[in-house]
Each structure stands twice: as structure tokens, then as C-alpha cells.
Amino acid sequence: MKRLYYDIEKCMACKTCEIACCVGHSLSKDIMKAIFEEPLSLPRIKVKEKGQKPHPMSCRHCDEPRCVMACMTGCLSKDKKTSLVLIDKNRCVGCWMCVMVCPYAAIRPDQKTKIPVRCDMCKDLDMPQCVKSCPTQAIIWCEEEELAKK
Amino acid sequence: MKQIIIIGNSAAGIAAVESIRNKDSDCRITVISDEDYTAYCRCVLSYYLAGDVGEDRLVYRGQDFYKNNNVDLILGKKVVRVDPKKNQIVLEDKQKLDYDTLVIATGSSAKLPELKGIQKRGVFGLRTVKDVKEILGLLPVAKTACVLGGGLIGLKAGYALKKRGIDIKIIVKSKQILSQVLDKTAADIIQGHLGANGLEILTGLDAAELLGNGELKAVKLDSGKVIGTEIVIIGKGVAPNIGLIKDTAVKAGEGIIVDKFLKTSVENIYACGDCAQTYDFVLEKYQVNALWPNAVEQGCLAGRNICQENSEYLGSIGMNSVEFFGLPVVSMGIAREEAGMEVLSRLDANNKIYKKVILKDNCLKGVILLNRIENSGIYLELIRHKADISSVKNELLNDTFNYAKIMDLLGKDETIYLSSAGGTHV
């Protein structure tokens, strides 16, 4: 599967990815309208820092996802075809078990919707919006085997 | 053809089915449950009781799951005995079934205290769909309900019935609620929050007797006070369902003791989930940690090992995530420090924010996160890896604490961060 990788030398912590992610997951897909939406669309990717170095974080769609194992409603699942971790929002009760066990803290509770905020790899679009928007090409979206060539 | 029998149809049993079928599509799998339903979400029962979700949302795996995974499902029958010598199990209707490999995933039941009058109509656990349906049936005629026990089940039951408009009194024997998973500081904040939302909590008191003529009328407390009530819900913890291995070679303490491959003392018998006593990697002893995430992981590994994979289980941990009236809390490992341990904490009582970590020799042993649970998984990762946190000690409680700050401490390869300046894991 294609995963997200980050070249942290290129990342400037401009957080354009966070904004593109919010807009991409908003109802209107329009930044000027998205900021007035209720509930507000939250970023699935967050740029964190270690010392002075920015480190973007988002769901890695793990091979053995702990969130899926911990999910007590069965609303999280690992899709065999796409290898993505999917959520059935209708079944989620906001217990935050997935938040508790994610080793990367890449799942956050959304107190407004009571549904966890998690990267869906923009699966219904041509490519993840964070990748598309990054002005320095710090976010790489590729198969693991292709990574060596990058 | 190899016959695998799985006794139990919940978290651990289902996880075992899935991991076996990932490896082996040929073997015969029979799943047996003493309940009448396909797998359902036991932890969602309190949401169902509250009316937050409908019965349809309880489905964890539907009928098609058993068909797609080629599972013979036997519902509504209790397994009364395991006979390891004959590789056989006996059902309550005397039917005998042979197995090559057996998985015991029988779960646990509500612990019922020895209390005069406990058999009266109106007294329930909160454990099964049947429990909830019976409680729901009494709601039209009930005005007050008493919950015995201030643990997670007790509080969730109280929360649920309050949402149904019932007057709630929660009777807690110890001086604080959630005494198994939280320290007093966190518990008091939550108790205040529950109180403000209409849940009356009586600590330091216990029920002495349940009164009424056949039907429950009142609870008499050890203080002598009598509280009129139509419903009592018992939330005094759970006990593993291990009666079926009594007097067999399958070794048990509180639960069925398993090794790091989830195997019992009998070669072809595995145990997983609430009925199993597993190695707790925080307490460093064998313990029953009857929690959903532990059960799924154990079932999954048991399944793999049945398929000859030799996957080692790191062990279980006590961990809980719960939210009451918009106030979330996560606790992991130990909640109260012991001699020789160090505590770091940060309290903002006005905003109901509390963070506490317990350290031993600079390794995390326990964490409580109240109203700031975003980073909880990182702490769990530090506990799992027994990581030395000295280098990040002054940042541990910051809200900006994040995975990047701990990745060098975990002793494993980090693969997603690259550096165009040369080198990979930065």
C-alpha cells in the first residue's frame, strides 16, 4: 500500500498540510466556507516538534493496528483490499479506546462529534490533500519499495 | 480434518476465529456460546441501557461473519465440562464434542456479593443483553435505582439510568469511586462532575440487606439507613468463568493460567480473554485483566499460535478509557504509587484537568490523564517498552508532548521520517 513519509529536512512547519486536510474533509471543500462549518473540520495531520525539528504526524494505517484491536464496537477495521484502517462512524460511540492505544498519538478525540479524528488517506480523492498542498514536497506518498528511489 | 472448538463468542473468541482463518481456511471451527446472540459489543450495553444507541448497534459480528469464515456456531448451550484426557467437551444437554485444539474464551460474569436478599426480582448485573432487556422492562414502574459499586460498570450503569430519568444512588464501599483505576485526586474531580450532573454518590457505605417480599423494595445500608428502590444493579467487578475446567489438568488460579503463547498447562488447550490469567507487564505477575483490548489481542495471538506461528504475547495491562458527561479519563498501569516510586503530576482543578505519571527507576508504571487524553497512547508505548524516560522527564506532562520526542527511546526502527540531508531516521 502507499504510505505517507516525511522528509523532515524539507518540512518548514508551515502547517499548510493541516489546513489542506481540514478543507479536504470539510463539507464545502472551500476554505472560506469551511471555517464557518459546524462542527468544524479538524486536521487529521498535525505537525509536532522535537527540539527545533518539525515532525508531521498522522495515522500510519499500521499492519497490525492496535486501534482496531481495542475498538469495542467493531467500527474500526483493517480493510483487506486497500490495507487502510477504516471507520464506520455510525457504529462509533466515542469511547476513545483507539486514542488510548495508538502508539503514535495519531488519533485524537473530537469532543464535538464524539468521533475520533484520524487520517483516512483521502481515500475518495485522487491523492492525500496534505501531499498535494505541501509547498516543499516534504510529504511523500508512495509504496515502501519506491521509497529508496526518492 | 483438524477440529478447533472455541468456547466463547465475544472479543477473544471472535479474534481467535479471525486470526485462525487468516492462516488456515481448511480446519473446522466450532464456536459455542451459552447466549442466544451472535457476537455483540458487551461494552456498548451501558449505551444501549442509556438509550444512546439502539439494539441494532450492539452487533459486533453478524450472521454473515460465521458464514464467511466457515464457522459452525452453536448458540444457547453451555459447556459444562472439559475432558482433556479424551479431548472432549460436554454440553449441558450431555452432548459430547471432540476437538483437536480447544480455545477457552468463556469470559467472566458479574461478581455477586453475599448479600441477604440478592435473589430478589429487580437485582441485576450489567453484563448481558438479557440483563439490559430486563432492566429496561422495569423502567416504566421504577422511580429510583441503586447501584452497588463505584467501579466502571457501576458508574456506567448509573449514568445510563440517569439518562433514562431514573433517580440514581450509587453506593460505594471505599472512600472514593473508581478505586481500582484512579487515585483520589482524579476520582474526586469525576465524583464532583457526576454529582453536578445529578448522580448521587454515597462513599464509605455498603449495602447490608436487600428488602422486599420477593420483589425488591429497598436497600438497607450498613449505616442502618434504608433507601426505597425498585432496581439494584451490582457493579462489584467480574469473576472468570472457569467452572468447566474444575478438577482437570488445566491449571487455574483466579483465572486459567496461560504462558506467553496463550497456552494452558495442557498442550492443545489455549485460553484467552476475561477467563485467562495472563502476565501483567506492569505488575510483573500473573493477573486477570478482564478488558476488551486485552481480550482481542490474546484471542488474536492464540489463533496465530494454533496455526504454528509462535507469536509471543508481551502481556496484559490494566487500562481504561471512559467518558462521563463530556469528561474523558484514561488510566493505565498502577494508579497509586508505592514505596520507591516517583510521581509527577499537574492539576488544574478549575478546568478539571489532571495528569499524573508514576515512575520507577525512570520507567513509567502508571498514568492518569483526566480531560487531556490526546497523547495517552504515547505513554502506553513508553510503558510497553519499559523505556528510560530521564531525557524527557521535564516534558512528560506537557500538552505538547508527542511521539517524535519518544521515538529514540523505544529501541525500534523508525521508518516514516526521512532526511534529504542524508541518513534516514531522524
Contacts between the chains, C-beta under 8 A, distances in Angstrom:
chain1	res1	chain2	res2	distance
A	3	B	416	7.1
A	4	B	416	6.9
A	5	B	415	8.0
A	5	B	416	5.1
A	5	B	417	7.6
A	5	B	418	5.8
A	6	B	416	6.2
A	6	B	417	5.5
A	6	B	418	6.9
A	7	B	418	5.0
A	7	B	419	6.7
A	7	B	420	5.0
A	8	B	417	5.3
A	8	B	418	7.2
A	8	B	419	6.1
A	8	B	426	5.3
A	9	B	419	4.9
A	9	B	420	4.7
A	9	B	421	4.5
A	9	B	426	7.8
A	10	B	420	5.9
A	48	B	400	7.6
A	48	B	402	4.0
A	48	B	403	7.1
A	48	B	404	5.3
A	49	B	400	7.4
A	49	B	402	7.6
A	49	B	404	7.0
A	50	B	402	7.5
A	50	B	404	3.7
A	50	B	405	5.3
A	53	B	404	7.6
A	53	B	426	6.8
A	55	B	402	7.5
A	55	B	403	7.6
A	55	B	404	3.8
A	55	B	417	6.4
A	57	B	402	6.8
A	57	B	403	6.1
A	57	B	404	7.4
A	60	B	416	6.6
A	66	B	293	7.7
A	66	B	377	7.8
A	69	B	15	7.5
A	69	B	293	5.9
A	69	B	296	4.5
A	69	B	297	5.4
A	69	B	300	6.8
A	70	B	292	6.9
A	70	B	293	3.8
A	70	B	296	7.1
A	72	B	11	7.8
A	72	B	41	5.7
A	72	B	42	7.8
A	72	B	43	4.0
A	72	B	44	6.8
A	72	B	292	4.6
A	72	B	293	8.0
A	73	B	41	5.1
A	73	B	43	7.8
A	73	B	44	5.7
A	73	B	57	7.4
A	73	B	60	7.3
A	74	B	41	6.6
A	74	B	59	7.9
A	74	B	60	4.7
A	74	B	61	6.9
A	90	B	57	8.0
A	91	B	57	6.2
A	93	B	44	6.0
A	93	B	47	5.2
A	93	B	52	7.0
A	93	B	53	6.5
A	93	B	57	7.7
A	94	B	323	6.8
A	95	B	43	6.9
A	95	B	321	6.1
A	95	B	322	7.3
A	95	B	323	7.3
A	96	B	321	4.5
A	96	B	323	6.6
A	96	B	328	5.8
A	96	B	330	7.1
A	96	B	373	6.1
A	97	B	292	7.1
A	97	B	293	6.3
A	97	B	321	5.2
A	99	B	321	6.8
A	99	B	330	7.5
A	99	B	373	5.9
A	99	B	374	7.0
A	99	B	376	6.0
A	99	B	377	6.7
A	100	B	293	8.0
A	100	B	319	6.3
A	100	B	320	8.0
A	100	B	321	4.2
A	100	B	330	5.1
A	100	B	332	7.4
A	100	B	373	7.2
A	100	B	376	4.8
A	100	B	377	6.3
A	100	B	380	6.8
A	101	B	293	6.1
A	101	B	319	7.7
A	101	B	377	5.6
A	101	B	380	6.1
A	102	B	377	3.9
A	103	B	377	5.5
A	103	B	378	7.3
A	103	B	380	7.2
A	103	B	381	4.4
A	103	B	403	7.5
A	104	B	377	6.9
A	104	B	378	7.6
A	104	B	403	4.7
A	105	B	374	6.5
A	105	B	375	4.7
A	105	B	376	7.4
A	105	B	377	5.0
A	105	B	378	4.9
A	105	B	402	6.3
A	105	B	403	5.5
A	106	B	403	7.6
A	107	B	377	7.5
A	108	B	374	5.2
A	109	B	328	6.4
A	109	B	373	6.4
A	109	B	374	6.9
A	111	B	326	6.8
A	111	B	328	8.0
A	140	B	418	7.4
A	147	B	418	7.7
A	150	B	418	7.7
